[in-house]
Amino acid sequence: MYNFDKVINRESTANIKYDLRAKIFGKDDVLPMWVADMDFETPSFIKDAIINRANHSIYGYSFRTKSYHESIVNWIHKRHNWEIDSRWIVFSPGVVPALNFSTLAYSLEGDGVIVQPPVYFPFFSAVTDNKRVQLNNNLLLDEGRYIIDFDDFEKKAQNASMFFLSSPHNPVGRVWTIEELTRLGEICVRNNVVIISDEIHSDLILPGNNHIPMASISPEIADITITCIAPSKTFNIAGLATSSVIISNSNLREKLEQIINRFHLSGGNLFGAVASEAGYTYGHTWVDELMCYISENFSSLEQALLKSKSKIKLINPEATYLGWLDFRDTGYSDKQIKQELVNNALLGLSPGSTFGIGGEGFQRINLAAPRSVIIDAAARLTNTF
């Protein structure tokens, strides 16, 4: 029904992915497969909703309607089997701002905050920029699959007030099991650690896997969990600056709202609200087809690596459109890997080292692109390494 093979020229549209290549990589001719947005056309149901609202021609102060909130409630129930109350939804202009708002709301300067590197790097700045102490609970790579060091997590929890969870995990692509999430949640309950669960990739689940919202596991875990979601990754509308924070605990919800209101950021974006509601109302088939296409993109890349007997390995993906590539067997340093990618392969990827401890020797690749682009990128990799 939807055409994900269509190649769209994004140059000269003031987008970070393409128009900042020279600044990021030192060259403007690399194939950019780094920043996490998609090269697929925005689905028509979102474009039509925006155009319809834009035709009114007055874009004054607005509020988020009952139908906006109901679309979120219904989406989460249908896709993740989690029943939420619309009153639990707090607006944020993005998930990264929500991470920082949460840090201010639920911890004090000098408090410990647990993160699980290699992980999405804004987790680190949300801790250190706000003068909290970063406590690393490093993920362990066990026979090609990342697992949690629970003994270390339990020790860190005794000295922490907050825990940043990436679920599904960016960049390693794990979908945490109910056993893993329950164990993490119960440790946090025992130690009074507030869980900030970044579930922005929760709709982007590859076939054969199932995302479980942390707050859906038990009332006790829900009572300490702040869940961050957004239509931005799901429908590729990050430029519309709209996300939701779901908090069932009224006391915790009020604390976050106070921080957001302090900075006068609760108003939001008129077109972001329109796009969000359209996506969550009409987007089920589109996302289903998207993830089938992304799964085939992963298969195309993996087959190319295996066929060429490349020393690069793709960590088995369970979610997101972000591949985690292991370059360690190439024998190159991180600096050499980047030089080879940029100068010889003409590829712009995300260096694993930016995701913290355990990211050395890895690169993150964005596979949310037409199949022809994936085939091209795979050839560049296998011809270079």
C-alpha atoms as one frame of an Amber mdcrd trajectory, in Angstrom:
protein
   0.000   0.000   0.000   2.840   2.412   0.811   5.904   3.028  -1.349   9.075
   2.927   0.732  11.265   2.500  -2.365  10.733   6.108  -3.443  13.940   8.153
  -3.285  13.391  11.769  -2.225  16.037  14.472  -2.543  16.311  16.093   0.885
  19.163  18.469   0.095  18.674  22.207   0.667  15.723  21.713   3.020  17.632
  22.864   6.131  17.735  19.315   7.472  20.533  18.150   9.746  21.083  14.778
   8.101  22.032  16.031   4.639  22.691  19.752   4.828  25.235  19.558   7.678
  27.397  16.815   6.164  30.373  19.090   5.586  30.227  20.293   9.186  29.852
  16.819  10.690  32.076  14.731   8.409  34.288  17.288   6.687  32.810  16.309
   3.308  29.468  17.038   1.703  29.431  13.993  -0.585  29.102  11.222   2.004
  25.945   9.093   2.068  24.477  10.166   5.443  23.184   7.258   7.501  23.704
   8.616  10.975  21.089  10.867  12.622  17.900   8.984  13.519  15.338  10.238
  11.068  13.900   8.405   8.081  14.285   9.088   4.380  10.760   7.878   3.690
   7.972  10.156   2.514   5.687  11.432   5.265   2.462   9.382   5.078  -0.416
  11.115   3.297  -2.761  11.021   6.303  -0.334  13.266   8.193   0.392  15.593
   5.284  -3.327  15.966   4.541  -4.089  16.793   8.194  -1.398  19.485   8.262
  -2.475  20.972   4.940  -6.112  21.002   6.002  -5.246  22.911   9.176  -2.835
  25.221   7.350  -5.603  26.202   4.932  -7.375  28.016   7.758  -4.562  30.612
   7.512  -4.553  31.757  11.149  -2.090  29.975  13.418  -2.672  31.524  16.809
  -2.495  30.128  20.316  -3.947  26.652  20.508  -4.545  23.798  22.934  -4.472
  20.025  22.617  -7.982  18.669  22.199  -9.777  15.711  23.758  -9.388  13.801
  20.484  -5.630  14.440  20.562  -5.358  12.760  23.962  -7.740   9.969  23.008
  -5.619   9.132  19.959  -2.617   8.517  22.248  -4.658   6.428  24.682  -6.091
   4.293  21.875  -2.748   3.862  20.103  -0.991   2.629  23.235  -3.832   0.254
  24.083  -3.965  -1.278  20.613  -0.241  -1.557  19.972   1.117  -2.223  23.465
  -1.868  -3.595  25.407  -1.460  -0.902  28.052  -4.500   0.965  29.316  -3.721
   4.530  30.329  -5.834   7.468  31.446  -5.697  10.610  29.302  -5.106  12.601
  32.505  -1.729  10.892  32.827  -0.416  12.525  29.631   1.933  15.488  30.013
   3.131  17.420  26.957   6.825  17.936  26.228   8.413  19.505  23.135  10.581
  16.399  22.819  11.836  13.351  24.657  15.308  14.825  25.240  13.791  17.899
  26.921  11.661  15.487  28.972  14.818  13.725  30.168  16.189  17.031  31.413
  12.885  18.130  32.929  12.728  14.796  34.767  16.254  15.231  36.088  15.267
  18.584  37.555  11.970  17.248  38.905  13.098  14.013  40.554  16.687  14.534
  41.697  18.976  17.046  43.354  22.451  18.239  42.449  24.950  15.542  43.385
  22.416  12.703  43.165  23.332   9.531  41.322  21.578   8.658  38.065  21.976
   5.207  36.481  22.557   4.863  32.733  23.338   1.733  30.691  26.032   2.408
  28.090  26.514   2.104  25.246  23.357   4.206  25.123  21.762   7.265  23.522
  24.221  10.022  24.415  21.707  12.712  25.550  21.245  10.512  28.617  24.755
  11.521  29.657  24.244  15.264  29.179  20.893  15.164  31.003  22.856  13.909
  34.006  26.068  15.915  33.865  24.682  19.213  32.526  22.336  19.270  35.510
  25.178  18.524  37.962  24.115  14.996  38.835  26.475  12.017  39.092  26.470
   9.491  36.250  26.428   5.879  37.443  27.293   3.478  34.610  25.638   0.075
  34.611  27.448  -1.156  31.502  25.605  -3.543  29.201  27.426  -6.823  28.554
  27.834  -8.323  25.088  27.254 -12.042  25.513  27.550 -14.220  22.392  26.326
 -11.453  20.120  23.482 -10.246  22.365  23.495  -7.496  24.969  22.421  -8.359
  28.495  22.110  -6.453  31.781  24.559  -6.802  34.663  21.929  -7.067  37.398
  24.385  -7.491  40.274  26.044  -4.216  39.347  22.653  -2.553  38.804  21.546
  -3.502  42.309  24.707  -1.957  43.780  24.295   1.244  41.765  20.624   1.521
  42.747  21.615   1.894  46.399  23.245   5.227  45.552  20.839   6.526  42.916
  17.668   8.592  42.850  16.914   8.023  39.142  17.443   5.494  36.359  17.373
   6.279  32.627  16.084   3.237  30.735  16.279   2.995  26.939  13.464   0.653
  25.891  13.784  -0.531  23.176  17.463   0.194  23.453  19.229   2.717  21.259
  21.730   1.875  19.800  22.042  -1.884  20.455  18.486  -2.700  19.367  17.410
  -4.837  22.329  13.738  -5.341  23.187  13.853  -6.059  26.898  11.911  -9.105
  28.081   9.292  -8.979  30.793  11.694 -10.866  33.080  14.438  -8.273  32.539
  12.091  -5.321  32.981  10.455  -6.815  36.075  13.799  -7.410  37.722  14.960
  -3.859  36.961  11.656  -2.419  38.171  11.624  -4.362  41.419  15.176  -3.252
  42.234  14.129   0.356  41.665  11.018  -0.058  43.825  13.096  -1.440  46.706
  15.570   1.417  46.469  13.149   4.291  45.765  14.698   4.955  42.360  12.497
   6.822  39.858  12.551   5.183  36.411  12.651   7.460  33.363  11.724   5.042
  30.579  12.578   6.405  27.136  10.214   4.417  24.904  10.426   6.637  21.829
  11.262   3.604  19.640   8.498   1.428  21.125   6.423   1.423  17.920   9.396
   0.348  15.803   9.487  -3.323  16.737  10.883  -5.865  14.289   8.839  -9.010
  13.538   9.028 -11.691  16.204   9.519  -9.273  19.096   7.138  -7.602  21.539
   7.607  -4.312  23.380   6.386  -4.184  26.982   5.940  -0.731  28.559   7.798
  -0.647  31.865   4.844   1.000  33.607   2.468  -1.756  32.492   4.191  -4.489
  34.523   2.765  -3.810  37.987   1.115  -1.003  39.987   4.236  -0.717  42.163
   6.525  -0.240  39.168   4.043   2.077  37.458   4.040   4.253  40.571   7.724
   5.153  40.086   7.867   5.166  36.262   7.908   8.143  33.903   7.272   6.949
  30.329   8.443   9.083  27.394   6.977   8.504  23.929   6.626  10.513  20.718
   5.280  10.269  17.179   8.562  11.731  15.956  10.414   8.454  15.366   7.276
   6.471  14.502   6.112   8.794  11.717   9.328  10.751  11.022   8.028  14.117
  12.264  10.804  15.128  14.679  10.753  18.642  13.218   7.295  19.179  14.710
   8.565  19.014  18.303   5.778  17.048  19.974   6.030  14.254  22.535   4.194
  12.847  25.544   5.218  11.885  29.059   2.891   9.381  30.726   2.776   9.419
  34.540   0.130   7.624  36.593   1.486   8.873  39.950  -0.210  12.245  40.450
   2.533  13.545  42.739   5.278  12.768  40.214   3.128  14.151  37.396   2.634
  17.437  39.227   6.372  17.782  39.830   7.137  17.412  36.123   4.368  19.802
  35.115   5.776  22.413  37.478   9.183  22.229  35.764   7.691  22.434  32.252
   5.456  25.346  33.235   8.404  27.128  34.834  10.009  27.313  31.397   6.691
  28.129  29.669   7.013  25.145  27.335   3.588  23.573  27.756   2.010  25.357
  24.776   3.481  23.159  22.102   3.264  23.334  18.333  -0.098  23.604  16.568
   0.978  21.484  13.610   2.776  19.007  15.847  -0.494  18.305  17.641  -2.364
  17.920  14.347   0.277  15.552  12.949   0.471  13.533  16.152  -3.281  12.977
  16.279  -3.419  11.972  12.610  -0.539   9.540  13.010  -1.920   7.869  16.111
  -5.402   7.702  14.557  -4.626   6.436  11.059  -1.070   5.117  11.207  -1.387
   1.443  12.181  -1.094  -0.047   8.694   1.678   2.338   7.742   3.814   1.350
  10.749   3.170  -2.359  10.155   4.342  -2.058   6.552   7.245   0.167   7.578
   8.644  -2.398   9.996   8.352  -5.219   7.458  10.330  -3.053   5.041  12.925
  -2.164   7.695  13.295  -5.860   8.548  14.065  -6.603   4.897  16.603  -3.767
   4.902  18.368  -5.388   7.848  18.352  -8.715   5.991  19.805  -7.107   2.858
  22.663  -5.588   4.838  23.380  -8.770   6.775  23.361 -10.921   3.642  25.773
  -8.545   1.920  28.161  -8.701   4.898  28.002 -12.502   5.022  28.331 -12.965
   1.262  31.425 -10.776   1.099  32.906 -12.440   4.202  33.357  -8.973   5.668
  34.906  -8.654   9.106  32.048  -6.343  10.056  29.292  -7.992  12.086  25.709
  -6.785  12.500  24.438  -7.205  16.057  21.106  -9.023  15.832  18.413  -6.302
  15.762  15.129  -6.631  17.646  13.786  -3.091  17.239  14.357   0.365  15.744
  15.754   1.117  12.300  19.237   1.624  13.746  21.826  -1.077  13.104  24.735
  -1.625  15.491  27.811  -2.640  13.511  30.810  -4.340  15.120  34.077  -3.309
  13.413  36.420  -4.709  16.049  37.659  -7.624  13.893  38.855  -5.195  11.214
  41.791  -4.277  13.443  41.233  -0.566  12.887  41.083   2.049  15.648  37.988
   4.243  15.966  39.842   7.056  14.236  40.877   4.773  11.363  37.350   3.376
  11.021  35.926   6.873  10.652  38.637   7.844   8.136  37.948   4.760   6.022
  34.194   5.299   6.169  34.324   8.970   5.229  37.211   9.040   2.772  36.942
   5.653   1.041  33.414   4.354   1.581  31.935   7.877   1.487  29.601   6.892
   4.293  28.539   8.989   7.271  27.709   6.801  10.279  27.483   7.470  14.026
  30.697   6.499  15.872  30.013   3.994  18.631  32.257   5.877  21.041  29.692
   8.695  21.253  27.369   6.233  23.027  29.770   5.796  25.921  31.629   2.863
  27.425  31.393  -0.251  25.270  30.827   1.707  22.067  34.461   1.611  20.988
  34.907  -0.325  17.747  31.243   0.012  16.767  29.276   2.244  14.413  25.519
   2.948  14.299  23.879   2.883  10.874  20.416   4.199   9.984  18.530   1.725
   7.779  15.342   3.779   7.371  15.978   4.433   3.702  14.862   3.028   0.339
  16.233  -0.431  -0.467  18.444   0.950  -3.243  20.204   3.143  -0.682  20.751
   0.175   1.645  22.225  -1.912  -1.181  24.515   0.984  -2.100  25.633   1.432
   1.518  26.271  -2.302   1.929  28.450  -2.306  -1.177  30.435   0.676   0.116
  31.023  -1.122   3.420  32.046  -4.459   1.918  34.281  -2.854  -0.691  36.113
  -0.895   2.014  36.366  -3.359   4.908
